[in-house]
Amino acid sequence: MTNAGYNIIRCPACSTCHGRRGLSASCPHCGQRLGEHGILVKTVRSAEALRIEVALQNTPEELRDALRSRMVNNDHLANFNDEVPSRTMGNWVQQSVNEEGLITVRSVQRTLHKNHSDLDANDVLEQAEVQGMLVRMAEGRWMLLE
């Protein structure tokens, strides 16, 4: 694997892609130790390109073109990545799971308020969905992918 820029790596165990600067020790989705078994899918130069390409690689091929056009035109998401580290956002999303095991805009709003964040709950949910942390179950309802 190369160390130039950001690498998009596919886990051979769960087939999920993730981004990383340099080499990846383990899959953030399933925890599988990767070592030399991680599959280098692509290398990109910027964090913005990484965000787009990881989301596209984790999207069914027939939906990629539509998703690419939506993501490229979403300038507010580019700034969002710099505001909140992924790990923090992931923790907030996990804390937002309600009694039914689902995440709603309201549950995310409560978590953001509790953590003294002025981020918009819809932006957090959209970013988490793009990163593959959530799957939309219905309008306004998501399920956490573990």
VOKOLZA-651473 format. One record per residue: residue in three letters; y, z, x of N, C-alpha, C in turn; residue number from 1. Coordinates in steps of 0.001 Angstrom, whole numbers, plus 500000, padded with zeros to 6 digits. Atoms other than C-alpha are relative to their C-alpha. Layout:
REM VOKOLZA-651473
ATOM_r_n.Y_n.Z_n.X_ca.Y_ca.Z_ca.X_c.Y_c.Z_c.X_k
ATOM_ALA_Y_Z_X_Y_Z_X_Y_Z_X_NUM
...
This chain:
REM VOKOLZA-651473
ATOM_r_n.Y_n.Z_n.X_ca.Y_ca.Z_ca.X_c.Y_c.Z_c.X_k
ATOM_MET_498819_500000_500842_500000_500000_500000_501241_500000_500885_1
ATOM_THR_498766_500104_499242_503515_499306_501138_500929_501170_499702_2
ATOM_ASN_499056_498913_500195_506282_501865_501561_501413_499510_499724_3
ATOM_ALA_498664_500550_500243_509271_499522_500969_500338_500076_498518_4
ATOM_GLY_499579_499937_501397_511181_500249_497744_499145_500955_499198_5
ATOM_TYR_500801_499200_500922_509303_501627_494774_498720_499245_499684_6
ATOM_ASN_501286_500621_500303_505630_500940_494183_499588_500302_498567_7
ATOM_ILE_500608_499815_501312_504043_500433_490786_498500_500012_500257_8
ATOM_ILE_501398_499772_499657_500517_501791_491060_499192_500189_498729_9
ATOM_ARG_500909_499855_501138_497657_501440_488573_498846_500901_500421_10
ATOM_CYS_501117_499088_499759_495109_504245_488406_498707_499304_499583_11
ATOM_PRO_501260_500644_500380_491559_502850_488474_499207_500800_498965_12
ATOM_ALA_500740_499167_500955_490324_505773_486336_500500_499816_498571_13
ATOM_CYS_499461_500069_501365_492690_505552_483343_500765_498706_499728_14
ATOM_SER_499299_501295_500091_494330_502139_483995_501472_500122_499633_15
ATOM_THR_498584_499804_500273_497794_503628_483506_500794_499757_501274_16
ATOM_CYS_499125_500240_498857_500604_502489_485780_501069_501079_500069_17
ATOM_HIS_498878_499099_499778_503203_504780_487283_500750_499520_501229_18
ATOM_GLY_499181_500412_498874_505993_504363_489775_500125_501110_501011_19
ATOM_ARG_499899_499012_498929_506395_506051_493101_500652_499346_501206_20
ATOM_ARG_499477_500462_498719_508372_505692_496286_498950_500383_501035_21
ATOM_GLY_501038_499727_499019_505715_505371_498952_498622_500047_499357_22
ATOM_LEU_501379_499924_500465_502072_506254_498468_499835_501080_498946_23
ATOM_SER_500252_499050_501075_500681_508119_495486_498724_500775_500293_24
ATOM_ALA_501165_499166_499736_498312_511045_495942_499108_500138_498776_25
ATOM_SER_500794_499852_501214_497246_511415_492319_500729_499376_498819_26
ATOM_CYS_499450_500617_501204_497757_509855_488902_500692_501075_499160_27
ATOM_PRO_499325_499003_500826_500400_511725_486857_499471_500044_498566_28
ATOM_HIS_500526_500049_501366_498604_510702_483649_498679_500756_499878_29
ATOM_CYS_501330_499381_500124_494986_511752_484288_499668_500968_501131_30
ATOM_GLY_500238_499084_498894_495235_513651_487591_499020_499500_501042_31
ATOM_GLN_500968_500575_499059_492723_511398_489388_500630_499871_501388_32
ATOM_ARG_499519_500196_498629_493132_511526_493170_499861_498525_500337_33
ATOM_LEU_499996_501439_499788_494081_508023_494201_499656_499603_501427_34
ATOM_GLY_500248_500406_498628_494152_507817_497978_500113_498499_500137_35
ATOM_GLU_499978_501460_499830_493311_504230_498901_499486_499265_498765_36
ATOM_HIS_500549_500637_501195_491855_503577_495422_501061_499572_498992_37
ATOM_GLY_498923_500429_500891_495225_503199_493677_500264_498516_500195_38
ATOM_ILE_499797_501448_499951_495924_499557_492840_501501_499717_499989_39
ATOM_LEU_498591_500363_499930_499341_498322_493975_500219_498772_499133_40
ATOM_VAL_499737_501082_500945_500600_496178_491096_501214_499200_500430_41
ATOM_LYS_498740_500661_499686_504108_495428_492273_500882_500966_500778_42
ATOM_THR_498984_499207_499325_506931_496641_494501_501361_499498_499546_43
ATOM_VAL_498650_500355_500449_510528_496708_493253_501016_500741_500866_44
ATOM_ARG_498957_499451_499125_513820_497547_494960_500818_501130_499382_45
ATOM_SER_499109_499005_500617_515638_499712_492400_499253_500876_498997_46
ATOM_ALA_500579_499091_500990_514887_502660_490144_500045_499376_498610_47
ATOM_GLU_499885_500667_501304_516094_500605_487162_498878_498980_499820_48
ATOM_ALA_501089_500977_500069_513628_497809_487953_498658_500713_499873_49
ATOM_LEU_501236_499216_500090_510908_500433_488400_499763_500462_498569_50
ATOM_ARG_500118_499526_501384_511583_501896_484947_499517_498885_499088_51
ATOM_ILE_500358_501130_500855_511335_498488_483335_498580_499534_500281_52
ATOM_GLU_501319_500544_499647_508255_497308_485221_498854_500949_499661_53
ATOM_VAL_501057_499043_500370_506244_500519_484695_499761_499947_498496_54
ATOM_ALA_500144_500075_501460_506940_500382_480967_499289_498718_499593_55
ATOM_LEU_500635_501278_500343_505949_496714_480851_498519_499993_500361_56
ATOM_GLN_501401_499973_499584_502720_497287_482775_499151_500862_499072_57
ATOM_ASN_500726_499118_500912_501757_500028_480301_500099_499549_498545_58
ATOM_THR_499838_500574_501335_502501_497795_477299_499017_498843_499844_59
ATOM_PRO_500891_501149_500205_500014_495331_475777_500727_498691_500322_60
ATOM_GLU_499401_501243_499505_500633_491871_477216_500747_499220_498923_61
ATOM_GLU_499363_500786_501058_501502_490302_473867_501353_500580_499564_62
ATOM_LEU_498729_499375_500372_504435_492742_473453_501006_500051_501150_63
ATOM_ARG_499164_499826_498812_505865_492557_476982_501312_499236_499958_64
ATOM_ASP_498755_500779_500013_508412_489772_476476_501046_500637_499100_65
ATOM_ALA_499062_499364_500928_509976_491484_473472_500530_501307_500587_66
ATOM_LEU_499580_498739_499405_510040_494835_475266_500947_499758_501171_67
ATOM_ARG_499145_500295_498844_511539_493316_478420_501428_499693_499542_68
ATOM_SER_498653_500359_500449_514467_491817_476497_500735_501216_499439_69
ATOM_ARG_499364_498787_500530_515136_495123_474722_500409_500947_501120_70
ATOM_MET_499720_499059_498921_514969_497162_477920_501125_499518_500903_71
ATOM_VAL_498966_500538_499128_517165_494867_479981_501371_500154_499352_72
ATOM_ASN_498730_499900_500717_519859_495077_477300_500385_501429_499643_73
ATOM_ASN_499720_498595_500312_519747_498908_477030_500675_500681_501182_74
ATOM_ASP_499274_499427_498875_522444_499942_479507_500041_501522_499961_75
ATOM_HIS_499907_498542_500062_522606_503521_478207_498762_500674_500576_76
ATOM_LEU_501202_499408_499404_519023_504126_479375_500081_500016_501518_77
ATOM_ALA_499854_500023_498547_519944_503166_482932_500726_501254_500473_78
ATOM_ASN_499260_498799_499637_522447_506033_483066_499222_501260_499659_79
ATOM_PHE_500779_498841_500436_520060_508402_481262_499073_500479_501111_80
ATOM_ASN_500946_499623_498952_517562_508330_484150_500635_500877_501060_81
ATOM_ASP_499330_499226_498974_520155_509773_486516_500389_501388_499511_82
ATOM_GLU_499553_498731_500554_521063_512634_484166_498916_501072_500023_83
ATOM_VAL_501078_499028_500151_517669_514311_483766_498791_499558_500823_84
ATOM_PRO_501222_500352_499275_514755_514379_486208_498829_499827_499030_85
ATOM_SER_501143_500293_500877_511550_513000_484679_499177_501241_499702_86
ATOM_ARG_500820_498801_500195_509708_516277_485179_500641_500941_498985_87
ATOM_THR_499285_499145_500949_512385_518238_483308_499884_499432_498596_88
ATOM_MET_500093_500632_501312_512422_515732_480473_498583_500140_499443_89
ATOM_GLY_501387_499858_500437_508616_515822_480328_499702_501393_499483_90
ATOM_ASN_500191_498617_500456_508656_519604_480041_500669_500223_498652_91
ATOM_TRP_499297_499842_501274_511228_519440_477253_499244_499321_498872_92
ATOM_VAL_500764_500713_501027_509161_516885_475373_498762_500815_499628_93
ATOM_GLN_501184_499185_500277_506041_519064_475715_500355_501250_499199_94
ATOM_GLN_499561_498810_500730_507985_522097_474478_500372_499675_498553_95
ATOM_SER_499541_500419_501325_509009_520084_471409_498871_499725_499015_96
ATOM_VAL_501128_500233_500903_505503_519730_469942_500033_501061_498902_97
ATOM_ASN_499930_499058_501120_505557_521299_466469_498609_500500_499596_98
ATOM_GLU_501258_499394_500461_502840_523167_464517_498946_498954_499644_99
ATOM_GLU_500922_501080_500373_501307_519858_463397_499541_499189_501206_100
ATOM_GLY_500351_500737_498795_500980_518681_466998_500832_498743_500198_101
ATOM_LEU_499142_501179_499917_503763_516127_466539_501365_500381_500553_102
ATOM_ILE_498644_499819_499502_507218_515676_467991_500932_499254_499061_103
ATOM_THR_499008_500616_500877_510224_514962_465804_501368_500072_500677_104
ATOM_VAL_498637_499938_499473_513901_514362_466473_500506_501438_499917_105
ATOM_ARG_499533_498623_500199_514591_517816_465087_499380_500963_501017_106
ATOM_SER_500634_499093_499034_512040_519541_467350_500564_499784_501405_107
ATOM_VAL_499385_500278_498696_513546_517807_470400_501423_500559_500033_108
ATOM_GLN_498643_499443_500065_517063_518776_469266_499975_501510_500242_109
ATOM_ARG_500112_498546_499807_515963_522432_469090_499733_500333_501468_110
ATOM_THR_500331_499755_498597_514453_522256_472582_501205_499731_500896_111
ATOM_LEU_498811_500315_499200_517550_520588_474020_501057_501091_499843_112
ATOM_HIS_499027_498933_500258_519785_523202_472386_499593_501277_500737_113
ATOM_LYS_500515_498797_499339_517582_526027_473709_500204_499923_501520_114
ATOM_ASN_499834_500197_498561_517903_524537_477219_501436_499627_500380_115
ATOM_HIS_498571_500226_499762_521689_524117_476899_500293_498585_500489_116
ATOM_SER_499786_501402_499647_521528_520335_477165_500770_499308_498885_117
ATOM_ASP_499250_500761_500996_523979_518029_475445_499473_498573_499855_118
ATOM_LEU_500614_501322_500150_521640_515033_475663_499684_499725_498535_119
ATOM_ASP_500354_500414_501347_520939_513089_472501_498474_499986_499858_120
ATOM_ALA_501451_499923_500211_517442_513780_471125_499378_498615_499872_121
ATOM_ASN_500538_501359_500136_516971_510115_470214_499872_499309_501348_122
ATOM_ASP_500089_500584_498659_517721_509079_473809_498824_500583_500773_123
ATOM_VAL_501133_499353_499325_515200_511621_475125_498691_499418_499479_124
ATOM_LEU_501222_500548_500599_512553_510360_472704_499782_498550_500415_125
ATOM_GLU_500129_501399_499603_513268_506724_473533_499546_499889_501451_126
ATOM_GLN_500383_500034_498591_513022_507394_477264_498556_500468_500180_127
ATOM_ALA_501379_499505_499901_509802_509408_476846_499012_498958_499484_128
ATOM_GLU_500858_501052_500546_508336_506602_474744_499874_498846_500991_129
ATOM_VAL_500004_501079_499009_509310_503993_477346_499139_500381_501197_130
ATOM_GLN_500785_499540_498859_507703_506101_480078_498524_500196_499662_131
ATOM_GLY_501399_499881_500382_504473_506232_478105_499543_501419_499733_132
ATOM_MET_500361_498613_500286_504592_509960_477373_499660_500203_498534_133
ATOM_LEU_500141_499853_501446_504695_509473_473603_499525_498705_499371_134
ATOM_VAL_500309_501164_500830_503302_507159_470988_500580_500281_498617_135
ATOM_ARG_499366_499851_501318_505190_506589_467738_498918_499931_498932_136
ATOM_MET_500993_499935_501069_503041_507624_464783_500565_499443_498696_137
ATOM_ALA_499292_500446_501202_505574_506908_462034_501484_500117_500317_138
ATOM_GLU_498559_499897_499778_509326_506687_461672_500386_501464_500198_139
ATOM_GLY_499551_498641_499716_510741_509817_463312_498916_500971_500420_140
ATOM_ARG_501114_499118_499618_507329_511173_464398_499236_499380_501165_141
ATOM_TRP_500701_500453_498813_505655_510895_467801_498874_500969_500328_142
ATOM_MET_501085_499163_499508_502466_512204_469357_500056_499972_501521_143
ATOM_LEU_500001_499879_498551_502363_513454_472947_498687_499458_500543_144
ATOM_LEU_501196_500499_499324_499937_511551_475174_499747_500892_501200_145
ATOM_GLU_500305_499084_498897_498224_513967_477523_498993_499399_500923_146
